[in-house]
Amino acid sequence: MSKAPLPPGSTIGILGGGQLGRMLSLAAARLGLKCHIYEDAEAPPAAQVSDAFTRGAYDDRARLAAFAKTVDVVTYEFENVDLAAVDILEPLVPVRPGRRALEVSQDRIAEKDFLTHIGLRTAPYAPVDNFCTLSESIDEIGTPAILKTRRFGYDGKGQARITDADKAGEAWETMDANPSVLEGFVNFDREISVIATRGLDGSVVCFDPGENEHADGILRTTRVPAAIPPALAQDAVLLAGRILNALDYVGVLGVELFVAPDGLVVNEIAPRVHNSGHWTQDACLIDQFEMHIRAICGWPLGDGSRHSDAEMTNLLGEEANQAISLTGAAVHLYGKGEARPGRKMGHVNRITPRS
């Protein structure tokens, strides 16, 4: 398939209709591009701001084929897209990022195997398929440790802490017998993330690393710049570029890292625009969403430099209703209906002159 840049007026197909798809659609519209959302749920947030919306299952061959005929390139806003959908779409239309990135990121063992294969550090880990292998893995890795499902976990879901071996049975029960991975704890000072982009031509642009704070497994705040030395920030950026190149990636990738006393440890990667990169919307000339659109369309990536310091705070549940009274921050609401506890309803960005 052609790698020529897509002209303005082209249509981008997005698998998934959540808030990330919504913000991708808004970025595309600024560039004179259209978006067509494909989602299995009714009335998703992204459909409110997109040119077209198709509701369909991710294994519906006929509906996906019809969707492919209406778009010039396909991307996705979440990493748990059924690989069957990509297999249906790839012969019909370019899919960026490609299948390999999804394969790696959807399985925590595959992800860690990939990262260690290219010479990067992760937490100690071992596959767990039953209670016997969990016990063996605890003997190998020790405690404290954390047990996670191999697939489909996010925002702290699908995981259980194991403080000592006697608690292993309780942890295994929470996994519902799903294939899992045991990870050893990493002694770290802080968590940072790098939002990195790779273009069709192999060019790489990274935003400055942000420092993350979580509560109950959910990201609450990202601050930029991260409180790390410049040399370590450069190491994080180079590490992210290494991952992009190894995957032959096209688009934006989020890389979460632990800052340990003896260097950087990769926590996980996300093959999409990322919550910890929302600060770029108000602190950069070109934000992560526009950067992703530029990459998948074959356009030059543009300037990812930061003109301001920033603090991004997620709005959970009813916090979104309180945010409308804010006047000293940029408010971004996602157009979701029910404000359930812990549900991401929006975020706010506060910027200050660059330090």
C-alpha positions as CSV (number, residue, x, y, z in Angstrom):
1,M,0.0,0.0,0.0
2,S,1.1,3.6,-0.8
3,K,3.0,5.5,1.9
4,A,2.3,8.9,0.2
5,P,1.0,11.5,2.6
6,L,-2.8,11.6,2.9
7,P,-4.2,14.9,1.7
8,P,-6.6,17.1,3.7
9,G,-10.1,15.8,3.3
10,S,-9.1,12.2,3.8
11,T,-10.9,10.1,6.3
12,I,-9.3,8.4,9.3
13,G,-11.0,5.3,10.7
14,I,-10.7,4.9,14.5
15,L,-11.4,1.6,16.3
16,G,-12.9,2.6,19.6
17,G,-15.1,5.5,20.5
18,G,-14.0,6.6,24.0
19,Q,-12.4,9.9,25.1
20,L,-9.1,9.2,23.3
21,G,-11.0,8.7,20.0
22,R,-12.9,11.9,20.7
23,M,-9.7,13.9,21.2
24,L,-8.1,12.3,18.1
25,S,-11.2,13.3,16.1
26,L,-11.0,16.9,17.3
27,A,-7.3,17.0,16.4
28,A,-8.0,15.6,12.9
29,A,-10.7,18.2,12.3
30,R,-8.3,21.0,13.0
31,L,-6.2,19.6,10.1
32,G,-9.0,19.4,7.7
33,L,-9.4,15.6,8.1
34,K,-12.5,13.5,8.7
35,C,-12.9,10.7,11.2
36,H,-15.2,7.6,11.1
37,I,-15.6,5.8,14.5
38,Y,-16.1,2.1,14.7
39,E,-17.3,1.0,18.1
40,D,-19.4,-1.9,19.6
41,A,-21.2,0.4,22.1
42,E,-24.1,2.7,21.4
43,A,-23.5,6.5,21.2
44,P,-19.8,6.6,22.3
45,P,-18.2,10.0,23.2
46,A,-16.1,10.1,20.0
47,A,-19.2,9.8,17.8
48,Q,-20.4,13.2,19.1
49,V,-17.5,15.0,17.3
50,S,-16.8,12.7,14.3
51,D,-18.0,12.7,10.7
52,A,-19.4,9.2,10.8
53,F,-20.1,6.3,13.2
54,T,-20.5,2.6,12.7
55,R,-21.7,0.4,15.5
56,G,-20.4,-3.1,15.1
57,A,-18.6,-6.0,16.7
58,Y,-14.9,-6.3,16.3
59,D,-15.2,-9.7,14.7
60,D,-18.0,-8.7,12.2
61,R,-16.2,-9.3,8.9
62,A,-18.9,-7.7,6.7
63,R,-19.3,-4.6,8.8
64,L,-15.6,-4.1,9.1
65,A,-15.1,-4.5,5.3
66,A,-17.8,-1.9,4.7
67,F,-16.1,0.4,7.2
68,A,-12.7,-0.1,5.4
69,K,-14.2,1.1,2.1
70,T,-15.0,4.5,3.7
71,V,-11.6,5.3,5.2
72,D,-8.1,6.0,4.0
73,V,-6.2,4.7,7.1
74,V,-7.2,3.0,10.3
75,T,-5.9,3.5,13.8
76,Y,-7.2,2.6,17.3
77,E,-7.7,4.4,20.6
78,F,-7.3,1.4,22.9
79,E,-5.0,-1.6,22.9
80,N,-7.5,-4.3,23.6
81,V,-8.9,-4.2,20.1
82,D,-9.6,-7.8,18.9
83,L,-6.7,-8.9,16.7
84,A,-9.4,-10.5,14.4
85,A,-10.5,-6.9,13.5
86,V,-6.9,-6.0,12.4
87,D,-6.6,-9.2,10.4
88,I,-9.8,-8.3,8.5
89,L,-8.8,-4.7,7.9
90,E,-5.1,-4.9,7.1
91,P,-5.5,-6.4,3.6
92,L,-8.0,-3.6,2.8
93,V,-6.6,-0.4,4.2
94,P,-3.4,0.7,6.1
95,V,-3.6,0.0,9.8
96,R,-1.3,2.2,11.9
97,P,0.2,1.2,14.3
98,G,0.4,-2.3,13.0
99,R,-0.6,-5.7,14.3
100,R,2.8,-6.3,16.0
101,A,2.3,-3.5,18.5
102,L,-1.1,-4.8,19.6
103,E,0.2,-8.4,19.9
104,V,3.0,-7.3,22.2
105,S,0.9,-5.0,24.4
106,Q,-2.2,-7.2,24.8
107,D,-0.3,-9.9,26.7
108,R,1.9,-8.9,29.7
109,I,4.2,-11.8,29.2
110,A,4.7,-11.1,25.5
111,E,5.3,-7.4,26.4
112,K,8.0,-8.2,29.0
113,D,9.6,-10.8,26.7
114,F,9.8,-8.2,24.0
115,L,11.3,-5.5,26.2
116,T,13.9,-7.8,27.7
117,H,14.8,-9.1,24.3
118,I,15.7,-5.6,23.1
119,G,17.8,-5.1,26.2
120,L,15.5,-3.1,28.5
121,R,14.8,-3.8,32.2
122,T,11.5,-4.8,33.6
123,A,10.3,-6.0,37.0
124,P,11.1,-9.7,37.6
125,Y,8.3,-11.7,36.2
126,A,7.0,-15.3,35.7
127,P,3.9,-16.7,33.9
128,V,1.2,-18.2,36.2
129,D,-1.3,-20.6,34.7
130,N,-2.6,-22.3,37.9
131,F,-2.1,-22.2,41.7
132,C,0.8,-24.6,41.6
133,T,2.8,-22.4,39.2
134,L,1.9,-19.3,41.4
135,S,3.5,-21.0,44.4
136,E,6.6,-21.9,42.3
137,S,6.8,-18.3,41.0
138,I,6.6,-16.9,44.5
139,D,9.4,-19.1,45.6
140,E,11.4,-17.8,42.6
141,I,10.5,-14.1,42.8
142,G,9.6,-13.6,46.4
143,T,7.2,-11.2,48.1
144,P,5.9,-8.6,48.1
145,A,4.7,-9.2,44.5
146,I,1.8,-8.4,42.4
147,L,-0.4,-10.9,40.4
148,K,-1.9,-9.5,37.2
149,T,-4.0,-11.0,34.5
150,R,-2.0,-11.5,31.3
151,R,-4.7,-9.7,29.2
152,F,-7.3,-6.9,29.5
153,G,-6.3,-5.3,32.8
154,Y,-6.3,-1.5,33.1
155,D,-6.6,1.2,35.8
156,G,-5.6,-1.2,38.5
157,K,-8.2,-3.8,37.5
158,G,-7.3,-7.5,37.1
159,Q,-4.5,-7.4,39.7
160,A,-3.9,-8.4,43.3
161,R,-1.0,-7.6,45.7
162,I,0.6,-10.6,47.5
163,T,2.4,-9.4,50.7
164,D,3.4,-12.9,51.8
165,A,3.1,-16.5,50.4
166,D,0.2,-17.3,52.7
167,K,-2.0,-14.8,50.7
168,A,-1.3,-16.5,47.4
169,G,-4.6,-18.4,47.4
170,E,-6.7,-15.3,47.9
171,A,-4.9,-13.5,45.1
172,W,-5.3,-16.5,42.7
173,E,-9.1,-16.6,43.4
174,T,-9.4,-12.9,42.3
175,M,-7.9,-13.9,38.9
176,D,-10.9,-16.3,38.2
177,A,-8.4,-18.9,36.9
178,N,-7.3,-16.6,34.0
179,P,-3.7,-16.9,32.8
180,S,-1.7,-14.4,34.8
181,V,1.8,-13.0,35.5
182,L,3.6,-12.6,38.8
183,E,5.7,-9.4,39.0
184,G,8.2,-8.7,41.7
185,F,8.1,-5.3,43.3
186,V,10.4,-2.6,42.1
187,N,12.0,-0.3,44.6
188,F,11.5,3.1,42.8
189,D,11.5,6.7,43.6
190,R,8.9,7.9,41.2
191,E,7.0,6.8,38.0
192,I,7.5,8.8,34.8
193,S,6.1,8.4,31.3
194,V,7.3,9.3,27.9
195,I,4.9,10.0,25.1
196,A,6.8,9.2,21.9
197,T,5.9,9.3,18.2
198,R,7.4,7.7,15.1
199,G,6.5,8.7,11.6
200,L,6.2,6.7,8.4
201,D,9.7,7.8,7.5
202,G,11.1,6.5,10.7
203,S,11.5,10.0,12.3
204,V,11.0,10.1,16.1
205,V,9.7,12.9,18.3
206,C,9.3,12.6,22.0
207,F,7.6,14.9,24.5
208,D,9.3,15.7,27.8
209,P,8.9,13.0,30.4
210,G,6.0,13.6,32.9
211,E,5.9,12.5,36.5
212,N,2.8,10.5,37.5
213,E,0.8,10.0,40.7
214,H,-1.8,7.3,41.1
215,A,-4.5,6.6,43.5
216,D,-6.3,3.2,43.7
217,G,-4.6,2.1,40.5
218,I,-5.9,5.2,38.5
219,L,-3.7,8.0,37.2
220,R,-4.6,11.2,39.1
221,T,-2.0,13.7,38.1
222,T,0.9,14.1,35.7
223,R,3.4,17.0,36.2
224,V,5.9,18.3,33.7
225,P,8.8,18.6,34.0
226,A,9.4,15.4,36.0
227,A,11.7,15.9,39.0
228,I,14.6,14.0,37.4
229,P,18.1,15.0,36.2
230,P,18.3,16.1,32.5
231,A,20.6,13.1,31.7
232,L,17.9,10.7,33.0
233,A,15.2,12.4,31.0
234,Q,17.4,12.0,27.9
235,D,17.8,8.3,28.8
236,A,14.1,7.9,29.0
237,V,13.5,9.5,25.6
238,L,16.2,7.3,24.0
239,L,14.7,4.2,25.5
240,A,11.3,5.1,24.1
241,G,12.8,5.6,20.7
242,R,14.4,2.2,20.9
243,I,11.0,0.6,21.5
244,L,9.4,2.5,18.6
245,N,12.1,1.4,16.2
246,A,12.0,-2.3,17.4
247,L,8.3,-2.4,16.6
248,D,8.6,-0.5,13.3
249,Y,5.9,1.6,14.9
250,V,3.9,4.4,13.3
251,G,2.0,6.8,15.7
252,V,2.1,7.7,19.4
253,L,3.2,5.3,22.0
254,G,3.0,5.7,25.8
255,V,5.9,4.3,27.8
256,E,5.6,4.1,31.6
257,L,8.9,3.9,33.6
258,F,10.0,3.4,37.1
259,V,12.9,5.6,38.2
260,A,14.8,3.1,40.4
261,P,18.1,3.9,42.3
262,D,20.1,2.0,39.7
263,G,18.3,3.3,36.6
264,L,15.1,3.1,34.5
265,V,12.7,0.1,34.6
266,V,9.9,-0.3,32.0
267,N,6.6,-0.8,33.7
268,E,4.4,-1.1,30.5
269,I,3.8,0.3,27.1
270,A,0.6,1.5,25.5
271,P,0.3,1.6,21.7
272,R,-1.9,4.7,21.5
273,V,-2.2,8.2,22.8
274,H,-2.0,8.1,26.5
275,N,-3.7,9.6,29.6
276,S,-0.3,10.9,30.9
277,G,0.1,12.9,27.7
278,H,-3.0,15.0,28.0
279,W,-0.9,17.9,29.4
280,T,0.5,18.4,25.8
281,Q,-2.9,19.9,24.8
282,D,-2.2,23.1,26.5
283,A,1.6,23.1,27.1
284,C,2.8,22.3,23.6
285,L,2.2,23.8,20.1
286,I,1.5,20.4,18.7
287,D,-0.1,18.0,21.2
288,Q,0.0,14.2,21.3
289,F,-3.3,13.8,19.4
290,E,-2.2,16.0,16.5
291,M,1.1,14.2,16.5
292,H,-0.6,10.8,16.2
293,I,-2.8,12.1,13.3
294,R,0.3,13.5,11.5
295,A,2.2,10.2,11.9
296,I,-0.5,7.9,10.6
297,C,-1.3,10.2,7.7
298,G,2.4,10.3,6.7
299,W,2.8,14.0,7.5
300,P,5.9,15.6,9.1
301,L,5.6,15.1,12.8
302,G,6.2,18.7,13.8
303,D,7.5,20.4,16.9
304,G,6.9,18.5,20.2
305,S,8.7,21.0,22.4
306,R,7.0,22.4,25.5
307,H,6.4,26.1,25.9
308,S,5.0,25.8,29.5
309,D,5.2,23.7,32.6
310,A,2.0,21.7,33.2
311,E,0.0,19.8,35.7
312,M,-2.8,17.5,34.4
313,T,-5.4,16.2,36.8
314,N,-8.0,13.5,35.9
315,L,-11.6,14.3,36.7
316,L,-13.3,11.2,38.1
317,G,-17.0,10.7,38.6
318,E,-18.8,13.8,39.9
319,E,-15.6,15.9,39.8
320,A,-16.4,16.8,36.2
321,N,-19.4,18.8,37.4
322,Q,-17.3,20.8,39.8
323,A,-14.7,21.6,37.1
324,I,-17.1,23.9,35.1
325,S,-16.5,26.6,37.8
326,L,-12.7,26.6,37.2
327,T,-11.4,29.7,35.5
328,G,-7.6,29.2,36.0
329,A,-7.3,25.9,34.1
330,A,-8.1,24.4,30.8
331,V,-11.1,22.1,31.2
332,H,-11.5,19.1,28.9
333,L,-14.7,17.1,29.3
334,Y,-15.4,13.9,27.5
335,G,-19.2,14.0,26.9
336,K,-19.9,10.8,28.8
337,G,-23.3,10.2,30.4
338,E,-23.2,8.5,33.7
339,A,-20.6,9.8,36.2
340,R,-19.7,6.6,38.0
341,P,-17.2,6.6,40.9
342,G,-13.7,6.1,39.4
343,R,-14.8,6.8,35.8
344,K,-12.7,9.2,33.9
345,M,-15.1,12.0,32.9
346,G,-12.5,14.6,31.9
347,H,-9.3,16.3,32.9
348,V,-7.9,19.8,33.6
349,N,-4.6,21.2,32.6
350,R,-2.9,24.0,34.6
351,I,0.1,25.7,32.9
352,T,2.7,28.0,34.2
353,P,5.7,29.7,32.6
354,R,8.4,27.2,31.7
355,S,11.0,26.9,34.5
